[in-house]
Amino acid sequence: MSVSPPILPPILHGGRLDLARAHFPQAPEPWIDLSTGVSPYPYPLPPLAPEVFTRLPDVAALVALERIAAVAYHAGPKAQVVAGAGTQAFIQCLPRLRPATRVAVLGHTYAEHAAVWRAAGAEVSRVETLEEIAAAEVGVIVNPNNPDGRLEPAARLADTARRMAAKGGLLIVDEAFADFLPAEASLALCAGEDGLVLLRSFGKAYGLPGVRLGFALCGAQIAERLRATLGPWSVSGPALAIGAAALADAPWLAARGVALAQDAARLDGLLAAAGFEIIGGASLFRLVRHAAADRWFAHLARRGILTRRFGERPDRLRFGLPAAPAAWERLERALESGRNGL
């Protein structure tokens, strides 16, 4: 029987369960949110003193967190580490700190980078090579990339940053999904060099996006301007305490990396069995292709499972990792029924 494609909500970001509930009101609760690249293993919250809620955040706690983050991210000796309320805070700031008329973004990637530069008046181009990035005033690279997991070698990115710096340019490298890669895959050792800003996300790897914590690794001049733009108390007291505990706990992160690799392999098997072509991904998500991706999106949503779709690439979906055995079972049943009914 032929089934007409459903009218789908314009969900432009992952995590919009409010929109999903509005468009699929009969879906069972609780929803399983696989639309975000967030770890299903949240870091266990440490005991929090009442003062982190009842007092303004302490400068000493901010400095301590930034030092811990520098060690956790293997920052270079010249790097300044600036903490903010998620990497989005830095994405919003950078066009104001370094105005540009021509900005190049590598490949199909996270849309917020292009959006903020366009809003600032820049001409933004999607490009496919590092040569094109180097020719721009400002270049943006998400590495590993969201949603396809493309990974550019750190040495090539470092060379690109130096070429851009030589002509007064700026390279922004967003490493939001780099936590489970070997340290040498990161550009952190080069952080502090001219013409380079490195962004790191806390919430994705530690499963705590609601904490709203992220970091910029950069040279002293850019760091000073970022701090001035962010203003005082840019990170909440609870975020300072939680971030310091988690980033200092290297064994916990290593163990989660092993578990995530096993989960990703399990997800690959389920998706392949359902007829999806796996075309990319990183430790926290998989990108798949299917001619009936829109129908799959609706089929899963009617069963309370939210995936990430892409308006300009309607044959693709991105799946995050389920968080518990019951969620895995629901996903498996939904994929099985879709394979037999779509």
Secondary structure as the mmCIF struct_conf table of DSSP 4:
data_model
#
loop_
_struct_conf.conf_type_id
_struct_conf.id
_struct_conf.beg_label_comp_id
_struct_conf.beg_label_asym_id
_struct_conf.beg_label_seq_id
_struct_conf.end_label_comp_id
_struct_conf.end_label_asym_id
_struct_conf.end_label_seq_id
HELX_LH_PP_P HELX_LH_PP_P1 SER A 4 ILE A 7
BEND BEND1 HIS A 13 HIS A 13
TURN_TY1_P TURN_TY1_P1 GLY A 14 GLY A 15
HELX_RH_AL_P HELX_RH_AL_P1 LEU A 17 HIS A 23
TURN_TY1_P TURN_TY1_P2 PRO A 25 GLN A 26
BEND BEND2 ALA A 27 ALA A 27
BEND BEND3 GLU A 29 PRO A 30
STRN STRN1 ILE A 32 ASP A 33
BEND BEND4 SER A 35 THR A 36
BEND BEND5 PRO A 40 TYR A 41
HELX_LH_PP_P HELX_LH_PP_P2 PRO A 42 PRO A 47
TURN_TY1_P TURN_TY1_P3 PRO A 50 PRO A 50
HELX_RH_AL_P HELX_RH_AL_P2 GLU A 51 THR A 54
BEND BEND6 ARG A 55 ARG A 55
HELX_LH_PP_P HELX_LH_PP_P3 LEU A 56 ASP A 58
HELX_RH_AL_P HELX_RH_AL_P3 VAL A 59 ALA A 72
TURN_TY1_P TURN_TY1_P4 TYR A 73 HIS A 74
TURN_TY1_P TURN_TY1_P5 PRO A 77 LYS A 78
STRN STRN2 GLN A 80 GLY A 84
BEND BEND7 ALA A 85 GLY A 86
HELX_RH_AL_P HELX_RH_AL_P4 THR A 87 LEU A 97
BEND BEND8 ARG A 98 ARG A 98
BEND BEND9 THR A 101 THR A 101
STRN STRN3 ARG A 102 LEU A 106
BEND BEND10 GLY A 107 HIS A 108
HELX_RH_AL_P HELX_RH_AL_P5 ALA A 111 ALA A 119
TURN_TY1_P TURN_TY1_P6 ALA A 120 GLY A 121
STRN STRN4 GLU A 123 VAL A 127
BEND BEND11 GLU A 128 THR A 129
HELX_RH_AL_P HELX_RH_AL_P6 LEU A 130 ALA A 135
BEND BEND12 ALA A 136 GLU A 137
STRN STRN5 VAL A 138 VAL A 142
BEND BEND13 ASN A 143 PRO A 144
TURN_TY1_P TURN_TY1_P7 ASN A 146 ASP A 148
HELX_RH_AL_P HELX_RH_AL_P7 ALA A 154 ALA A 166
TURN_TY1_P TURN_TY1_P8 LYS A 167 GLY A 168
STRN STRN6 LEU A 170 ASP A 174
TURN_TY1_P TURN_TY1_P9 ALA A 176 PHE A 177
TURN_TY1_P TURN_TY1_P10 ASP A 179 PHE A 180
BEND BEND14 LEU A 181 LEU A 181
HELX_RH_3T_P HELX_RH_3T_P1 ALA A 183 ALA A 185
BEND BEND15 SER A 186 LEU A 187
HELX_RH_3T_P HELX_RH_3T_P2 ALA A 188 CYS A 190
TURN_TY1_P TURN_TY1_P11 ALA A 191 GLY A 192
BEND BEND16 GLU A 193 GLU A 193
TURN_TY1_P TURN_TY1_P12 ASP A 194 GLY A 195
STRN STRN7 LEU A 196 SER A 201
BEND BEND17 PHE A 202 PHE A 202
TURN_TY1_P TURN_TY1_P13 GLY A 203 GLY A 207
HELX_RH_3T_P HELX_RH_3T_P3 PRO A 209 VAL A 211
STRN STRN8 GLY A 214 CYS A 218
HELX_RH_AL_P HELX_RH_AL_P8 ALA A 220 LEU A 230
TURN_TY1_P TURN_TY1_P14 PRO A 232 TRP A 233
BEND BEND18 VAL A 235 VAL A 235
HELX_RH_AL_P HELX_RH_AL_P9 GLY A 237 LEU A 247
TURN_TY1_P TURN_TY1_P15 ALA A 248 ALA A 248
HELX_RH_AL_P HELX_RH_AL_P10 ALA A 250 ALA A 273
TURN_TY1_P TURN_TY1_P16 ALA A 274 GLY A 275
HELX_LH_PP_P HELX_LH_PP_P4 PHE A 276 PHE A 276
STRN STRN9 GLU A 277 ALA A 282
TURN_TY1_P TURN_TY1_P17 SER A 283 LEU A 284
STRN STRN10 PHE A 285 ARG A 289
TURN_TY1_P TURN_TY1_P18 ALA A 291 ALA A 292
HELX_RH_AL_P HELX_RH_AL_P11 ALA A 293 ALA A 301
TURN_TY1_P TURN_TY1_P19 ARG A 302 GLY A 304
STRN STRN11 ILE A 305 LEU A 306
STRN STRN12 ARG A 308 ARG A 309
TURN_TY1_P TURN_TY1_P20 GLY A 311 GLU A 312
TURN_TY1_P TURN_TY1_P21 PRO A 314 ASP A 315
STRN STRN13 ARG A 316 GLY A 320
BEND BEND19 ALA A 324 ALA A 324
HELX_RH_AL_P HELX_RH_AL_P12 PRO A 325 GLY A 341
#
